[in-house]
Amino acid sequence: MSPPTLSAPAPAQMPVPVSARDRFAPALRHPVTVGVLAVVLAGAVGIGLVEGAGTRPGAAWDALVEGMFGSPYAVGSSLNSAAVLALIATGFTVAHRAGLVNVGGEGQLCAGGLAAGAVGVALPAGVPAVLGVPLVLVAGCVAGGAWAGIAGWLRASRGTSEVITTLLLNFVGVGLVSVAVHEEALLRQPVTSSETLPQSAPLPEGARLPLLGSVESPATAIVVVAAVVAVVTGVVLRHSAIGLRLRSVGHSPAASARLGLPVTGLETGGLAFAGAAAGLAGASLVAIAPYVLAEHFSSGYGFSGLVVGLLARGSLTAVVGVSLLFGFLTNGGINLQLAAGVPASSVQIVQSLLVLFVAAAMFTTARDGRAS
């Protein structure tokens, strides 16, 4: 027998030094950190814009805060704006969960507002609010869902990208509103003087959204409706079979089809829900003061809601938070121009840069993750 051979002991492994970059990388990639850094950078640009307008940053800040929280009217108006944004962003989140990108919020909002205006004007003057308000809101939901359903049908039957179709349908929706309020044969209020604006007749009292509080605040029931829609949608997406199926389709339509899931129906349904939520937002804009359908009534809410949805990154909690932030900033920007002489567009620039910084950070962290 040959003597047993003794193997040399394995050398002790030396600990791999961890660089400072690797140590702090998870913290830097956290969504909260990304958001804070984006806000700081966008705020710095905002200060530069204020200085360029010849206004002291302190005075501009006071005007901004006054426009957001300085009066019951300011708070109520900001809440209404936040509710509209939250509805559009909630719909965007549902479509995105199914793997779709709905960029047609503006057109769907216009379709909902147009339908709500037509139904509201047709109602009798003495219609009770318990009947008139639901009819106006449901008309907006149905019209918005049908408008988005056009893009869903084109995707299901022809394979057309929903990004292209929803984007192009925006221009059609805006154009239809313009035609409707300019033609007396459609919705335009009869011209009684040269100063009559191209708009519909006012909605009857029973078709107007009720106020939440006193007449000093314009906050209406749409704030409660938007909150309920966001909460219910969040629960459904997280704790129901529908939410699980939408998530499965969003991850892999091919694998979902092999599992027997109705991929086409889920995608079309998700896009139709996004349109219905945007249509509800459009109906609410018609059913609040001044209670008319007017040209450019949408005020770009459809595109702003898209931005809110992108920033929220699929979280309904974030949808509510970002909607409140943008709603109050939009209202504060109006007072910023009136009280401090700083163009209200400065707030839009800061909001746009905020989105760009967040998107850049997401792209960078995702690229670093793939590289590692």
matplotlib code that plots the C-alpha trace (Angstrom):
import matplotlib.pyplot as plt

x = [0.0, 1.2, 1.4, -1.4, -0.6, -1.1, -2.7, -1.6, -4.1, -6.2, -5.0, -7.2, -9.3, -8.6, -11.7, -12.4, -12.2, -15.5, -15.2, -17.2, -19.1, -20.3, -21.1, -23.4, -24.8, -28.0, -28.8, -28.2, -30.5, -33.4, -36.4, -36.6, -33.0, -33.5, -36.6, -34.9, -31.9, -34.2, -36.1, -32.9, -31.6, -34.9, -35.2, -31.8, -32.8, -36.0, -34.0, -32.0, -35.1, -36.4, -33.2, -33.3, -36.7, -35.3, -37.2, -35.7, -36.0, -37.6, -40.3, -41.0, -41.2, -43.7, -45.8, -45.7, -46.7, -49.5, -50.8, -50.8, -52.0, -52.7, -56.5, -59.4, -59.9, -56.2, -56.4, -59.7, -58.5, -55.3, -57.3, -59.5, -56.4, -54.8, -57.9, -57.9, -54.3, -54.8, -57.6, -55.5, -52.4, -54.4, -55.6, -52.1, -50.8, -53.4, -52.6, -48.9, -49.4, -50.7, -47.5, -49.1, -48.2, -51.2, -50.1, -53.7, -54.9, -55.5, -57.7, -59.6, -60.2, -61.5, -63.9, -65.2, -65.6, -67.4, -69.8, -70.4, -71.1, -73.6, -75.5, -75.4, -76.8, -79.5, -80.8, -83.8, -83.3, -84.9, -83.0, -82.1, -78.4, -78.8, -79.6, -77.8, -74.3, -74.0, -75.3, -72.7, -69.9, -70.9, -71.2, -67.6, -66.4, -68.1, -66.8, -63.3, -63.3, -64.6, -62.0, -59.2, -61.0, -60.3, -56.6, -57.1, -59.1, -56.4, -53.7, -55.7, -56.8, -53.9, -51.0, -50.7, -48.7, -50.9, -48.3, -48.9, -52.7, -53.3, -51.0, -52.7, -56.1, -55.2, -55.3, -58.6, -60.2, -59.0, -60.3, -63.7, -64.1, -63.1, -65.7, -68.4, -68.1, -67.7, -70.8, -74.2, -75.7, -73.7, -72.9, -72.1, -74.1, -76.3, -74.4, -76.0, -73.1, -69.7, -68.2, -69.9, -67.1, -67.2, -68.5, -71.5, -74.5, -74.0, -74.9, -78.1, -77.8, -78.5, -75.6, -72.9, -70.5, -71.3, -68.8, -67.1, -67.2, -68.1, -68.5, -65.1, -63.4, -64.0, -63.1, -65.8, -66.8, -64.4, -61.7, -63.5, -64.2, -60.5, -59.4, -61.8, -60.8, -57.1, -57.6, -59.9, -57.7, -54.7, -56.4, -57.6, -54.1, -52.4, -54.9, -57.0, -56.8, -57.3, -54.3, -52.2, -53.3, -52.5, -49.0, -48.5, -49.5, -47.2, -44.2, -44.7, -47.7, -46.4, -46.0, -49.4, -51.1, -49.5, -51.0, -54.4, -54.9, -57.0, -54.1, -56.0, -58.9, -56.7, -54.7, -57.8, -59.5, -56.5, -56.4, -60.2, -60.0, -57.3, -59.5, -62.5, -60.5, -59.4, -62.9, -64.1, -61.5, -62.8, -66.4, -65.4, -63.7, -67.0, -69.1, -67.1, -67.1, -67.7, -69.8, -69.4, -67.5, -65.1, -62.2, -58.9, -60.8, -58.4, -55.5, -53.0, -54.1, -53.9, -50.1, -49.5, -51.3, -49.0, -46.1, -47.6, -48.0, -44.4, -43.1, -45.2, -43.6, -46.6, -47.4, -50.9, -49.7, -47.1, -49.8, -51.7, -48.6, -47.3, -50.7, -51.0, -47.6, -48.3, -51.8, -50.6, -47.5, -49.8, -52.0, -49.0, -47.5, -50.4, -49.9, -46.2, -46.8, -49.5, -47.7, -44.0, -43.8, -42.2, -43.7, -46.0, -44.2, -41.3, -43.2, -43.8, -40.1, -39.2, -41.8, -40.4, -36.8, -37.9, -39.2, -36.1, -33.8, -35.9, -35.9, -32.1, -31.5, -33.7, -31.9, -28.5, -29.3, -30.8, -27.7, -25.4, -27.5, -27.2, -23.4, -22.9]
y = [0.0, 3.4, 5.9, 8.4, 11.7, 14.8, 17.7, 21.2, 23.3, 25.6, 29.2, 31.4, 33.6, 37.2, 39.5, 41.4, 45.1, 47.0, 50.3, 53.3, 53.4, 49.8, 50.4, 53.3, 52.2, 50.5, 53.7, 55.9, 53.7, 53.8, 55.5, 58.0, 59.0, 59.4, 61.5, 63.8, 64.4, 65.1, 67.6, 69.3, 69.6, 70.9, 73.3, 74.7, 75.3, 77.0, 79.4, 80.3, 81.0, 83.2, 85.1, 85.6, 87.1, 89.7, 88.5, 87.5, 83.8, 84.6, 86.7, 84.0, 81.3, 83.3, 83.9, 80.2, 79.1, 81.7, 80.4, 76.8, 77.2, 80.9, 80.7, 78.1, 79.0, 78.1, 74.8, 73.8, 74.7, 72.7, 69.7, 69.7, 69.8, 67.0, 64.9, 65.2, 64.3, 61.3, 59.9, 60.1, 58.7, 55.8, 54.8, 55.0, 52.8, 50.1, 50.1, 50.1, 47.1, 45.2, 46.2, 49.1, 52.8, 55.1, 58.5, 59.4, 60.9, 64.3, 62.9, 60.6, 63.5, 65.6, 62.7, 62.4, 66.2, 66.4, 63.6, 65.0, 68.5, 67.0, 65.0, 67.8, 70.4, 68.0, 67.5, 69.5, 72.5, 70.8, 67.5, 66.4, 66.2, 62.5, 61.8, 64.5, 64.2, 60.4, 60.7, 63.3, 61.4, 58.0, 59.6, 60.8, 57.4, 55.6, 58.1, 58.0, 54.2, 53.9, 56.4, 54.3, 51.2, 52.4, 52.0, 48.7, 47.3, 48.4, 46.8, 43.5, 43.3, 44.9, 44.8, 48.6, 50.2, 51.8, 54.5, 55.8, 55.4, 57.0, 59.8, 60.6, 60.3, 63.2, 65.6, 64.2, 64.6, 68.1, 68.9, 67.5, 69.7, 72.7, 71.9, 71.2, 74.6, 76.6, 75.3, 76.4, 73.2, 71.2, 72.6, 76.2, 78.6, 80.8, 84.0, 87.0, 89.5, 89.8, 89.0, 85.6, 83.0, 79.7, 77.4, 75.4, 76.5, 76.1, 72.8, 72.8, 73.0, 69.3, 68.3, 70.2, 68.5, 69.5, 71.3, 69.5, 72.4, 76.1, 78.3, 79.8, 76.7, 75.3, 71.7, 69.4, 65.8, 64.8, 64.8, 62.0, 60.2, 60.3, 59.1, 56.2, 55.2, 55.2, 53.2, 50.6, 50.3, 49.7, 47.0, 45.3, 45.4, 44.0, 41.6, 40.2, 37.7, 40.5, 42.3, 39.1, 38.5, 42.0, 41.7, 38.4, 39.9, 42.9, 40.7, 38.3, 38.2, 35.0, 33.1, 34.3, 33.1, 29.6, 29.6, 30.2, 33.8, 36.0, 38.3, 40.4, 40.9, 42.0, 44.4, 45.9, 46.1, 47.8, 50.4, 50.9, 51.4, 54.1, 55.8, 55.6, 57.2, 60.0, 60.5, 60.8, 63.4, 65.3, 65.1, 66.5, 69.5, 70.3, 69.7, 72.2, 76.0, 77.6, 74.5, 74.8, 72.9, 75.4, 75.2, 74.2, 73.3, 70.4, 72.8, 70.0, 67.8, 64.7, 65.2, 66.2, 63.1, 61.0, 62.6, 61.8, 58.2, 58.0, 59.4, 57.1, 54.1, 51.8, 52.7, 54.0, 55.5, 57.5, 58.5, 60.2, 61.9, 63.1, 64.3, 66.4, 67.8, 68.7, 70.0, 72.4, 73.5, 74.3, 76.5, 78.1, 78.9, 81.0, 83.2, 83.2, 85.1, 87.4, 88.3, 88.0, 88.6, 85.2, 83.5, 80.6, 78.5, 78.4, 75.9, 73.8, 73.9, 72.7, 69.9, 68.8, 68.9, 66.9, 64.2, 64.2, 63.9, 61.0, 59.3, 59.7, 58.3, 55.3, 54.7, 55.0, 52.7, 50.1, 50.2, 49.8, 46.9, 45.1, 45.8, 44.3]
z = [0.0, -0.9, 2.0, 2.1, 0.6, 2.6, 0.8, 1.6, 3.5, 1.4, 1.7, 3.7, 1.5, 1.9, 2.3, -0.8, 0.0, -0.6, -2.2, -0.9, -4.2, -3.7, -0.1, -0.8, -4.1, -2.7, -0.8, -3.8, -6.0, -3.5, -4.9, -2.0, -2.5, -6.2, -5.6, -3.1, -5.3, -8.3, -6.2, -5.0, -8.6, -10.0, -7.1, -7.9, -11.4, -10.2, -8.0, -11.1, -13.0, -10.2, -10.0, -13.8, -13.5, -11.1, -8.0, -4.7, -4.0, -0.6, -2.1, -4.8, -2.2, -0.2, -3.3, -4.1, -0.6, -0.6, -3.8, -2.5, 1.1, 1.7, 1.5, 1.5, -2.2, -3.0, -1.1, -2.6, -6.2, -5.6, -4.4, -7.5, -9.7, -7.7, -8.1, -11.8, -12.0, -9.7, -11.9, -15.0, -13.3, -11.8, -15.2, -16.6, -13.8, -14.6, -18.3, -17.4, -15.2, -18.3, -20.2, -22.1, -22.2, -22.4, -23.6, -24.7, -21.4, -23.0, -25.8, -23.4, -21.1, -23.9, -25.0, -21.4, -21.1, -24.5, -23.5, -20.1, -21.5, -24.1, -21.4, -18.9, -21.3, -22.4, -18.9, -17.7, -15.5, -12.5, -12.5, -9.0, -8.2, -7.1, -10.8, -12.8, -11.3, -11.8, -15.3, -16.2, -14.6, -16.1, -19.5, -19.1, -18.0, -20.9, -23.5, -22.2, -22.1, -25.6, -26.9, -25.4, -26.7, -30.2, -29.5, -27.7, -30.7, -33.1, -31.0, -30.7, -34.3, -36.2, -33.8, -33.9, -31.1, -28.5, -28.0, -31.5, -31.6, -28.2, -29.0, -32.3, -30.8, -28.5, -31.4, -32.6, -29.2, -28.8, -32.3, -31.6, -28.5, -30.5, -33.3, -30.7, -28.9, -32.1, -33.9, -32.7, -34.2, -31.7, -28.2, -28.6, -26.5, -28.7, -29.7, -28.1, -28.5, -30.0, -26.6, -26.2, -25.9, -27.8, -25.1, -24.2, -22.1, -18.4, -16.8, -14.8, -11.0, -10.5, -12.8, -11.0, -8.6, -5.0, -2.8, 0.0, 2.4, 2.5, -0.6, 0.2, -1.0, -4.5, -3.5, -4.9, -4.5, -7.3, -4.6, -2.7, -5.9, -7.0, -3.6, -3.6, -7.2, -6.3, -3.1, -4.7, -7.7, -5.5, -3.5, -6.7, -8.3, -5.2, -3.7, -6.5, -9.3, -11.8, -10.5, -10.7, -14.2, -15.3, -13.8, -15.5, -18.9, -18.3, -17.6, -20.5, -22.8, -24.5, -21.3, -20.0, -23.2, -22.8, -19.2, -20.7, -19.7, -22.1, -23.0, -25.5, -23.2, -20.3, -22.4, -23.9, -20.6, -18.9, -21.7, -21.5, -17.7, -18.3, -20.7, -18.4, -15.5, -17.8, -19.1, -15.5, -15.0, -18.0, -16.8, -13.5, -15.2, -16.9, -13.7, -11.6, -12.0, -14.4, -15.3, -19.1, -21.8, -23.3, -25.8, -24.1, -20.9, -20.4, -19.7, -20.5, -17.6, -19.7, -20.3, -16.7, -15.5, -17.7, -16.0, -12.5, -13.6, -14.8, -11.6, -9.4, -11.0, -10.5, -6.9, -6.2, -3.0, -5.0, -7.4, -4.6, -3.3, -6.6, -7.7, -4.5, -5.1, -8.7, -8.0, -5.3, -7.4, -10.4, -8.3, -6.6, -10.0, -10.9, -7.8, -8.4, -11.6, -10.1, -6.9, -7.7, -11.4, -12.1, -15.2, -14.2, -16.8, -14.5, -12.4, -15.5, -16.3, -12.8, -13.1, -16.5, -15.2, -12.2, -14.5, -16.6, -13.5, -12.2, -15.6, -15.9, -12.5, -13.2, -16.5, -14.8, -11.9, -14.2, -16.4, -13.4, -12.2, -15.5, -15.6, -12.2]

ax = plt.figure().add_subplot(projection="3d")
ax.plot(x, y, z, "-o")
ax.set_aspect("equal")
plt.show()
